[in-house]
Amino acid sequence: MSSEKSRYYEVCKGFNGLDKVLLRDPRGSSAEVYLYGGHVTSWKNDHGEELLFLSSKATFKPPKAIRGGIPICFPQFSCHGNLDRHGFARNRFWAIDDHPPPFPTNTSNKAFVDLILKPSEEEMKIWPHSFEFRLRVALGPGGDLMLTSRIRNTNTDGKPFSFTFAYHTYFSVSDICEVRVEGLETLDYLDNLQKKKRFTEQGDALTFESEVDKMYLSTPTKIAIIDHEKKRTYVLRKDGLPDAVVWNPWDKKAKAMADFGDNEYKHMVCVEAAAIEKPITLKPGEEWKGRLELSIVSSSYCSGQLDPRRVLQCS
């Protein structure tokens, strides 16, 4: 590790002795990435406020995935066949990639870490494909959090493979009943609570009064999550990820999850940048890239409904 890089990140021990990487920007923002799962568990602004939700009951005990933060769903989202639910990337140990291939990078982003996941014999038995999954987690000078995934087919047998993918991001909110998600209005979605039946979003924004589990299709590159109580807006920018999943388990499902507090559903919302409806297919040697950028915009100057287009233009 170079002396300059060590100013911006360090490797240390986290819960249960698991290795984690701390990223720090000189202006005060920070992020925390566990090598277990390549999992971002913390993102704080320059005031030290936590922006991601992490359950107080998250176990940090492999092979169970960590509840909260940003789990990575690969090579599948949801549950199909003999693969783990949401794939295996989120409950495998990643390595720090000291020699990544050329990566178009913003030179102002000095707080970053490159991770890599390759299949073990165990993975090859349940998903018989050779791949290299490279993940860069970076903090921008303004405190933005950026995740870039690059997945390459390294099969030597000439066979392509297909996968689905999601950044399963848990955002911390003050009160789910005071949250609006804007940018998804008029779009079609599949409702997972109604056997993936297809509907069209009718409201001018998505609000929460009960359990929600929807996959929106052909979504815009920018989505806004407005937390009225904190006068804060999260802005998601995504590339290579056409779908967006919105999830809150509400009270009954929260109580049924051992690693989730009974009332914690009130303080989180998942808005996930994803590629699910149309699986990505890679031939040997081909690479896919999916990028997510998260930023915060103060909405204290607004009253009433916040126009996300204005926020997105200003940010």
HELIX and SHEET records of a PDB file:
HELIX    1   1 SER A    3  TYR A    8  1                                   6    
HELIX    2   2 PHE A   15  GLY A   17  5                                   3    
HELIX    3   3 ALA A   89  ASN A   91  5                                   3    
HELIX    4   4 GLU A  121  ILE A  126  1                                   6    
HELIX    5   5 ILE A  176  GLU A  178  5                                   3    
HELIX    6   6 ASN A  192  GLN A  194  5                                   3    
HELIX    7   7 TRP A  250  ALA A  256  1                                   7    
HELIX    8   8 GLU A  264  HIS A  267  5                                   4    
HELIX    9   9 PRO A  308  CYS A  314  1                                   7    
SHEET    1   A 4 TYR A   9  LYS A  13  0                                        
SHEET    2   A 4 ASP A  19  ARG A  24 -1                                        
SHEET    3   A 4 SER A  30  TYR A  34 -1                                        
SHEET    4   A 4 HIS A  39  LYS A  44 -1                                        
SHEET    1   B 4 ILE A  72  CYS A  73  0                                        
SHEET    2   B 4 PHE A 161  TYR A 167 -1                                        
SHEET    3   B 4 MET A 268  LEU A 282 -1                                        
SHEET    4   B 4 TYR A 170  SER A 172 -1                                        
SHEET    1   C 7 ILE A  72  CYS A  73  0                                        
SHEET    2   C 7 PHE A 161  TYR A 167 -1                                        
SHEET    3   C 7 MET A 268  LEU A 282 -1                                        
SHEET    4   C 7 ASP A 243  ASN A 248 -1                                        
SHEET    5   C 7 VAL A 212  TYR A 216 -1                                        
SHEET    6   C 7 ASP A 188  ASP A 191 -1                                        
SHEET    7   C 7 LYS A 197  THR A 200 -1                                        
SHEET    1   D 8 ALA A  95  ILE A  96  0                                        
SHEET    2   D 8 ALA A 111  LEU A 117 -1                                        
SHEET    3   D 8 PHE A 131  LEU A 139 -1                                        
SHEET    4   D 8 LEU A 145  ASN A 153 -1                                        
SHEET    5   D 8 GLU A 287  SER A 298 -1                                        
SHEET    6   D 8 ARG A 232  ASP A 239 -1                                        
SHEET    7   D 8 LYS A 222  ASP A 227 -1                                        
SHEET    8   D 8 VAL A 179  GLU A 182 -1                                        
END                                                                             
